[in-house]
Amino acid sequence: MALPTIDTAFVEEFEAGVHLAYQRMGSKLRGTVRTKTGVKNKTTFQKIGKGTAQQKARHGDVPAMNLDHTNVNVTLEDWFAGEWVDDLDQLRINHDEMVVAQQSGAAALGRKTDEQLITAMETTTSTHDEATNGITKAWALELMELFGAGDVPDDGQRYVSVAWENWSQLLNITEFASQDFIGAAELPFKNATTAKEWLSFIWFPHSGMNAISGPGHTGLAYHRNAVGHAIGADVSSTIAFHNDKDSWFVNNKMQMNAVLIDAEGCFSLDLKD
């Protein structure tokens, strides 16, 4: 007896929908770090040291900076987010239900992507904690000073990811939230879930920050070039029928991993709620 068939257009639409949902709402951190695609099992990110300009004698050789190059390796991991769909559910022709399944798979893979990045960044030895008061203006100014003193580039690619409890603390800082200081275009209350630039950082809330005792949560302050994200296979989906279950199995999968490249450009933040 021939197995049921599923429309090819549906399969293509489903996979495209999962990928789109993953890009839209699956991962908050992926677009804020260095990314390398087409990786085969393992790859290397380069950390390049600081150079010093020098003079030369007339007709002499130009002196080389002899930059320090450090290799940071990362091995890819396979991750899956599968779901059974009974054949009688007729999911394959119910587009509302299809969207729900797409978003569920994409969200699961997105959370895993951010978990990989957070785990990698939390290996940093650089810290700037505020476990007594949480986020304050004084603490935020000190964070800016730390990045400036460490020559971390102030090029619009500095980020701070904090828990929602700490995002609320930011909204209570006048200099962060008042039009008198930042102008109407930068008001965070226009959309309290959006990212906002302040003190040379792009700040944004993230539900994936780890809890600490206190109570409180970790946060992360980093420059894009301090963290690497390696991709072997981007998010994709396959759909296959299993006769013994009279069901379709939707398999969403990806092959990725993350690594900390430069601890001087990434700070772990223990923050009181």
C-alpha positions as CSV (number, residue, x, y, z in Angstrom):
1,M,0.0,0.0,0.0
2,A,1.4,3.3,-1.0
3,L,2.3,5.8,1.8
4,P,0.4,9.1,2.0
5,T,2.1,11.9,0.2
6,I,2.5,15.5,1.3
7,D,2.5,18.3,-1.2
8,T,6.0,19.5,-2.2
9,A,4.9,23.1,-2.1
10,F,3.8,22.6,1.5
11,V,7.2,21.2,2.5
12,E,9.0,24.1,0.8
13,E,6.6,26.6,2.4
14,F,7.0,25.0,5.8
15,E,10.8,25.1,5.7
16,A,10.8,28.7,4.5
17,G,8.4,29.7,7.2
18,V,10.6,28.1,9.9
19,H,13.7,29.9,8.7
20,L,11.8,33.2,8.5
21,A,10.4,32.8,12.0
22,Y,13.8,31.9,13.3
23,Q,15.3,35.1,11.8
24,R,12.4,37.2,13.1
25,M,11.9,36.0,16.6
26,G,14.1,33.0,17.3
27,S,17.5,34.5,18.3
28,K,18.3,37.9,19.7
29,L,22.1,37.5,20.0
30,R,23.0,35.9,16.6
31,G,23.1,39.2,14.7
32,T,25.3,40.9,17.3
33,V,28.4,38.7,17.1
34,R,31.0,37.6,14.5
35,T,29.5,34.9,12.3
36,K,31.2,32.4,10.1
37,T,29.1,30.2,7.8
38,G,29.9,27.1,5.7
39,V,31.9,25.6,8.6
40,K,32.9,21.9,8.4
41,N,32.8,20.4,11.9
42,K,35.4,22.8,13.4
43,T,36.7,26.3,12.6
44,T,39.1,29.0,14.0
45,F,38.5,32.6,14.9
46,Q,41.5,34.9,14.9
47,K,42.2,37.3,17.8
48,I,44.6,40.0,16.7
49,G,46.6,42.0,19.2
50,K,47.1,45.8,19.2
51,G,49.7,47.4,16.9
52,T,52.0,50.3,17.6
53,A,53.1,52.9,15.0
54,Q,56.8,53.5,14.7
55,Q,59.2,55.8,12.8
56,K,61.8,54.7,10.4
57,A,65.2,56.0,9.3
58,R,65.6,57.7,6.0
59,H,65.8,55.0,3.3
60,G,65.4,52.4,6.1
61,D,63.0,49.6,6.3
62,V,59.5,50.2,7.5
63,P,59.2,48.4,10.9
64,A,56.6,45.7,11.2
65,M,54.1,45.8,14.0
66,N,54.4,42.1,14.6
67,L,50.8,41.8,15.7
68,D,50.1,39.0,18.1
69,H,47.7,36.4,16.6
70,T,45.8,34.0,18.8
71,N,43.7,31.2,17.5
72,V,40.4,30.3,19.1
73,N,38.8,27.1,18.0
74,V,35.1,25.9,18.1
75,T,33.5,22.6,17.3
76,L,30.0,22.5,15.9
77,E,27.1,20.9,17.6
78,D,23.9,19.3,16.1
79,W,20.6,20.4,17.6
80,F,17.0,19.2,16.7
81,A,13.5,20.4,17.5
82,G,11.1,17.7,16.2
83,E,7.3,17.3,16.4
84,W,4.9,14.5,15.6
85,V,1.7,15.4,13.6
86,D,-1.0,12.9,13.3
87,D,-2.1,12.3,9.7
88,L,-5.7,12.9,10.6
89,D,-4.9,16.3,12.0
90,Q,-4.7,17.5,8.4
91,L,-2.0,20.0,9.5
92,R,-0.6,20.0,6.0
93,I,-3.6,21.9,4.7
94,N,-4.3,24.0,7.8
95,H,-2.2,27.1,7.4
96,D,-3.0,28.6,10.8
97,E,-1.7,25.4,12.5
98,M,1.2,25.3,10.2
99,V,2.3,28.7,11.3
100,V,2.1,27.6,15.0
101,A,4.3,24.6,14.3
102,Q,6.8,26.7,12.3
103,Q,7.1,29.3,15.1
104,S,7.4,26.6,17.8
105,G,10.3,24.9,16.0
106,A,12.0,28.2,15.2
107,A,11.7,29.5,18.7
108,A,13.2,26.3,20.2
109,L,16.2,26.5,17.9
110,G,16.5,30.3,18.5
111,R,16.6,29.7,22.3
112,K,19.3,27.1,21.8
113,T,21.4,29.5,19.6
114,D,21.3,32.2,22.3
115,E,22.0,29.6,25.0
116,Q,25.2,28.6,23.1
117,L,26.2,32.3,22.8
118,I,25.5,33.1,26.4
119,T,27.4,30.0,27.6
120,A,30.4,31.0,25.5
121,M,30.4,34.6,26.7
122,E,30.0,33.7,30.4
123,T,33.5,32.0,30.2
124,T,35.0,35.5,30.2
125,T,37.2,36.6,33.1
126,S,36.2,40.2,32.8
127,T,33.4,41.2,35.2
128,H,31.4,44.3,36.3
129,D,28.9,43.3,38.9
130,E,26.3,45.2,40.9
131,A,24.7,42.6,43.1
132,T,23.6,45.2,45.8
133,N,21.6,47.8,43.9
134,G,21.2,46.4,40.4
135,I,21.6,48.8,37.4
136,T,22.3,52.4,38.4
137,K,23.6,55.4,36.4
138,A,26.9,55.2,38.3
139,W,27.3,51.5,37.4
140,A,26.5,52.2,33.8
141,L,29.1,55.0,33.6
142,E,31.7,52.7,35.1
143,L,30.9,50.1,32.4
144,M,31.5,52.7,29.7
145,E,34.8,53.6,31.4
146,L,35.9,50.0,31.5
147,F,35.4,49.6,27.7
148,G,37.0,52.9,27.0
149,A,40.1,52.1,29.1
150,G,40.4,48.7,27.4
151,D,40.4,50.3,23.9
152,V,37.3,48.3,23.0
153,P,36.2,50.1,19.8
154,D,33.4,52.6,20.2
155,D,32.0,52.0,16.7
156,G,28.4,51.2,17.3
157,Q,29.0,47.5,17.9
158,R,29.0,47.5,21.7
159,Y,26.0,45.6,23.2
160,V,24.5,45.0,26.6
161,S,22.0,42.2,27.1
162,V,20.1,42.2,30.5
163,A,17.2,40.3,32.1
164,W,13.8,41.9,32.0
165,E,14.0,42.7,35.7
166,N,17.1,44.8,35.0
167,W,15.6,46.4,31.9
168,S,12.9,47.8,34.2
169,Q,15.7,49.3,36.3
170,L,17.0,51.0,33.2
171,L,13.6,52.5,32.5
172,N,13.7,54.1,35.9
173,I,17.0,55.9,35.2
174,T,16.1,59.5,34.0
175,E,19.1,59.8,31.7
176,F,18.2,56.5,30.0
177,A,14.4,57.3,29.6
178,S,13.9,61.0,29.5
179,Q,13.5,63.1,26.4
180,D,15.4,65.9,28.1
181,F,18.6,63.8,27.8
182,I,18.1,61.6,24.8
183,G,15.6,63.2,22.5
184,A,12.2,61.9,21.3
185,A,13.6,59.5,18.8
186,E,15.4,57.5,21.4
187,L,12.6,57.2,24.0
188,P,12.5,53.5,25.2
189,F,8.8,53.8,26.2
190,K,7.8,54.0,22.5
191,N,8.4,50.3,22.5
192,A,9.7,48.9,25.8
193,T,10.9,45.7,24.2
194,T,13.2,47.3,21.6
195,A,16.9,47.9,21.7
196,K,18.2,51.4,22.7
197,E,21.5,53.1,22.4
198,W,22.9,54.8,25.5
199,L,26.5,55.5,26.7
200,S,28.0,54.0,23.5
201,F,26.2,50.7,24.0
202,I,23.1,49.2,22.4
203,W,21.0,47.9,25.4
204,F,18.3,45.3,25.0
205,P,16.3,42.9,27.3
206,H,16.6,39.1,27.0
207,S,14.6,36.4,28.7
208,G,17.5,33.9,28.5
209,M,19.8,35.6,31.1
210,N,20.7,33.1,33.8
211,A,19.4,33.6,37.4
212,I,21.8,34.1,40.3
213,S,21.2,34.0,44.0
214,G,20.3,37.3,45.6
215,P,17.9,37.3,43.7
216,G,19.3,38.5,40.4
217,H,20.4,37.7,36.9
218,T,23.5,37.7,34.8
219,G,24.0,40.2,32.0
220,L,26.5,40.5,29.2
221,A,28.3,43.5,27.8
222,Y,30.4,42.8,24.7
223,H,31.7,44.0,21.4
224,R,30.7,42.2,18.3
225,N,34.3,41.1,17.5
226,A,34.8,39.5,20.9
227,V,32.4,36.6,20.3
228,G,32.3,34.1,17.4
229,H,29.3,32.1,16.1
230,A,30.1,29.2,13.7
231,I,27.4,27.8,11.4
232,G,27.7,24.5,9.6
233,A,24.1,24.1,8.7
234,D,21.5,26.9,9.1
235,V,18.0,26.2,10.4
236,S,16.1,23.8,8.1
237,S,13.1,21.4,8.3
238,T,12.2,18.0,6.8
239,I,8.9,16.2,6.9
240,A,8.5,12.4,6.6
241,F,5.6,10.0,7.1
242,H,5.9,7.1,9.5
243,N,3.3,4.4,8.7
244,D,3.6,2.7,12.1
245,K,2.5,5.9,13.8
246,D,0.2,7.1,11.0
247,S,1.9,10.4,11.6
248,W,4.2,12.9,10.0
249,F,7.4,13.8,11.8
250,V,8.5,17.4,11.4
251,N,12.2,17.7,12.1
252,N,13.7,21.2,12.6
253,K,17.5,21.2,12.9
254,M,20.7,23.2,12.8
255,Q,24.4,22.8,13.3
256,M,26.1,25.6,15.2
257,N,28.2,26.6,18.1
258,A,29.8,29.7,19.7
259,V,33.1,30.7,21.3
260,L,34.5,33.6,23.2
261,I,37.3,35.2,21.2
262,D,38.5,38.1,23.4
263,A,37.8,38.3,27.1
264,E,38.8,42.0,27.2
265,G,35.9,42.8,25.0
266,C,33.2,40.8,26.9
267,F,32.1,41.4,30.4
268,S,29.9,39.2,32.6
269,L,27.5,41.2,34.8
270,D,25.9,39.9,38.0
271,L,23.0,42.2,38.6
272,K,20.5,42.3,41.5
273,D,16.9,42.3,40.3
